[in-house]
Amino acid sequence: QAIGMIRSEVSRDLSLDEVAEFVGLSKYYFAREFRRVTGYTFVTYVNLMRCERAKVLLAQNKLNIGEVGRACGFSNQSYFTRPFRAYTGRLPGVYRETHLDKKRDREFGKKE
């Protein structure tokens, strides 16, 4: 239930308290069990889901980097950039350019 809620609500500000209450557990027990089950802390998992969403939005190339971060639930571009880089190993702009270069290569028949 918690993972479903996180995935469906990832673009807004989610708190541990809110999700724990949603599943009917104390926040301390929920946090401990969440980490045991997923292998991630609550905040790390939420940031991973936000970064996955950001990868999709960056590939579409319709929003600027700050807009992508805000659309994924990050409060500002700086806070978006840090977890994105930690998760993907690349800055959001570099990720976008790499993805767009690969897309162009496929469109024009070049091999990767």
Wavefront OBJ file of the C-alpha trace (Angstrom):
o trace
v 0.000 0.000 0.000
v 2.742 2.427 0.962
v 4.714 1.861 -2.231
v 1.582 2.342 -4.316
v 0.843 5.597 -2.543
v 4.403 6.838 -2.955
v 4.416 6.029 -6.673
v 1.058 7.676 -7.314
v 1.761 10.760 -5.172
v 5.502 11.143 -5.765
v 5.172 14.539 -7.432
v 3.915 16.190 -4.253
v 5.461 16.661 -0.829
v 5.099 13.321 0.957
v 5.977 12.850 4.599
v 6.834 9.716 6.484
v 4.078 10.581 8.965
v 1.484 10.822 6.209
v 2.362 7.504 4.581
v 2.644 5.710 7.929
v -0.783 7.005 8.897
v -2.165 5.909 5.518
v -1.083 2.320 6.157
v -2.070 2.455 9.828
v 1.334 2.109 11.449
v 3.402 4.248 13.789
v 6.006 6.228 11.877
v 8.861 4.496 13.709
v 7.612 0.984 12.996
v 6.747 1.938 9.426
v 10.210 3.430 8.812
v 11.922 0.323 10.172
v 9.753 -2.086 8.181
v 9.927 0.006 5.025
v 13.710 -0.159 5.092
v 13.678 -3.896 5.861
v 11.320 -4.625 2.954
v 12.686 -2.232 0.322
v 16.317 -1.906 1.382
v 15.942 1.887 1.291
v 15.054 4.540 3.805
v 11.767 6.284 3.143
v 13.420 9.495 1.896
v 15.862 7.617 -0.342
v 13.054 5.599 -1.890
v 10.915 8.686 -2.520
v 13.890 10.407 -4.157
v 14.568 7.336 -6.329
v 10.960 7.337 -7.541
v 11.181 11.076 -8.227
v 14.386 10.570 -10.200
v 12.764 7.799 -12.257
v 9.940 10.185 -13.133
v 12.471 12.924 -13.889
v 14.286 10.657 -16.362
v 11.049 10.295 -18.331
v 10.356 14.029 -18.298
v 13.938 14.908 -19.237
v 13.742 12.552 -22.209
v 10.611 14.324 -23.463
v 12.531 17.628 -23.584
v 9.425 19.754 -23.005
v 10.301 21.324 -19.641
v 13.444 23.050 -18.458
v 15.490 21.395 -15.706
v 13.934 23.403 -12.879
v 10.434 22.644 -14.120
v 11.236 18.934 -14.295
v 12.477 19.001 -10.706
v 9.359 20.787 -9.457
v 7.084 18.464 -11.467
v 8.736 15.531 -9.699
v 8.244 16.937 -6.207
v 11.626 18.520 -5.567
v 11.392 21.921 -3.907
v 14.132 23.525 -6.017
v 16.591 22.769 -8.794
v 19.553 22.427 -6.445
v 17.795 19.798 -4.331
v 16.721 18.021 -7.533
v 20.226 17.971 -9.005
v 21.935 16.362 -6.002
v 19.822 13.189 -5.677
v 19.483 12.898 -9.470
v 23.253 12.916 -9.872
v 23.693 10.485 -6.982
v 21.148 8.117 -8.518
v 22.109 8.324 -12.217
v 25.729 9.440 -12.012
v 24.926 12.394 -14.277
v 23.567 15.884 -13.934
v 20.026 16.297 -15.298
v 21.203 18.365 -18.284
v 23.859 15.807 -19.197
v 21.313 12.991 -18.850
v 18.968 14.862 -21.202
v 21.666 15.522 -23.797
v 22.869 11.915 -23.721
v 19.327 10.639 -24.123
v 18.545 13.095 -26.934
v 21.795 12.182 -28.744
v 20.852 8.479 -28.604
v 17.349 9.283 -29.807
v 18.738 11.289 -32.754
v 21.109 8.447 -33.620
v 18.212 5.961 -33.692
v 16.118 8.309 -35.826
v 18.892 8.707 -38.357
v 19.876 5.032 -38.424
v 23.195 5.308 -36.596
v 24.264 2.412 -34.416
v 24.800 3.060 -30.702
l 1 2 3 4 5 6 7 8 9 10 11 12 13 14 15 16 17 18 19 20 21 22 23 24 25 26 27 28 29 30 31 32 33 34 35 36 37 38 39 40 41 42 43 44 45 46 47 48 49 50 51 52 53 54 55 56 57 58 59 60 61 62 63 64 65 66 67 68 69 70 71 72 73 74 75 76 77 78 79 80 81 82 83 84 85 86 87 88 89 90 91 92 93 94 95 96 97 98 99 100 101 102 103 104 105 106 107 108 109 110 111 112
